[in-house]
Amino acid sequence: MTGAITSRRVTWLTVALIACLLPLLVSDLVSGQASSRDQRRRTRFTPTTTQVDPEVSSSLAAAAAPAQAPAGFSNVTNGFDPQGPDFNTLNEDTAVALRSFNDNRFTFEETETVADGLGPTYNAQSCRECHQNIVTGGASQVTVLRAGHLTGGQFFESQGGSLIQSRATHPDASENLTAADNIRAFRISPNTLGDGFIEAISNTTLLNIRSAQPSTMRGVAVVVPVLEANGVGRIGRFGWKGQHASLESFAADAYLNEMGITSPLLPDENTANGRDVAPYDTTSDPEDDGDDIKAFANFMRATMVPPRGAITATVTSGEQVFARIGCATCHVGSITTAPANTSINGGTMVVPAALANKVIHPYSDFLLHDVGTGDGIPIQPTAEFANTANRMRTAPLWGLRTRNRMMHDGTALTPEDAILRHGGQASGVTTRYRALSATEKSQLVAFLNSL
């Protein structure tokens, strides 16, 4: 009898031990899956080449004088794609991705659902939710949260990556910060209008802008992978850290990280605080076949640039002040896009006539600078991107008059606030601004309010 009791006791102890250990084993397995997934993504975001293609046209024909890029808050194509059917006639059954500007705009505005692959962690349900001022594709007041921490001087992302999604399709998939993640920053949604012209700027043009800057204000031309070109390196120009060089890569990143929808370029789901989200995700990956991200990219490529406001004598004087005190060193007023048929994006795109040889006025050099406002969060927590932690891409100022929240975190509420936050490489500019007369400051603000 005693032997039977002992046997049962051993059996129960064994069962209890398994019950205790099983969650740990499953947790380790899930953690291992998440770690493997993160490593695959990190590899995907590491450029396979560090020398960039100069992207110079091979044509021997003399280029015509560059033309001004079309401008307007109008939801009208710049010519990259045909306008297409009346936008108001489109719906889920009649819209055809990649057919026209209006079709792609419909896809850009479309609300995603769980059945489409939304989540389990996400920030928004459509591209338009974060990009709609004054028309679809513009900037907005929406911010996202990023976080991480330093260990031994090295940056480490939060448990589920540096982007902390604020919404979820299941309560157990919600993301939260830990006390250890004491590097925290908001980033506001940028304007995407005119981005096709920015994509069509050659690497050589950006490098020439950098070379012309004085050494104390010289920007960093960060090399990032073009995802659709198997990671071929190109100079970044999109995002607050210049973390993307092509609009298709940019769109794939946003689709995954802002809406939780996977694609052929980024087929792995995000985690929730480092935990696998498979229990809350019933849609097979990749959730988009690639057409949506191409439609998003083509919509942005076909948008006009933000138009200027009234240009008065005071505005003209203000632009002269802007240049004289050194703002124009980084906020470059005029850039010309590459000639037609120039191969860009690692050979996956040829610059079309609608985007080629156009003069744009973005008031940015699209380089990274340390102006004392860096958020401490690099593009990736790897050695090649360590120097991006405290640098930010020069914010394009076109469309500035439509925004009342400025700089990367949206906390500068007037142009004067934004100017006075500049330090580091721009400290000399700020000093010169402080020395301006009241009239000159008023002229400068008038100029900024015309953009």
Beta strands, then each sheet from edge to edge (+ up, - down):
strand 1: 67-68
strand 2: 121-122
strand 3: 143-151
strand 4: 154-157
strand 5: 163-164
strand 6: 167-168
strand 7: 183-188
strand 8: 223-226
strand 9: 232-235
strand 10: 335-336
strand 11: 343-344
strand 12: 349-350
strand 13: 358-360
strand 14: 368-369
strand 15: 392-393
sheet 1: 1+ 13+ 10-
sheet 2: 2+ 6-
sheet 3: 4+ 3- 5+
sheet 4: 4+ 3- 7+
sheet 5: 8+ 9-
sheet 6: 11+ 12-
sheet 7: 14+ 15-
end
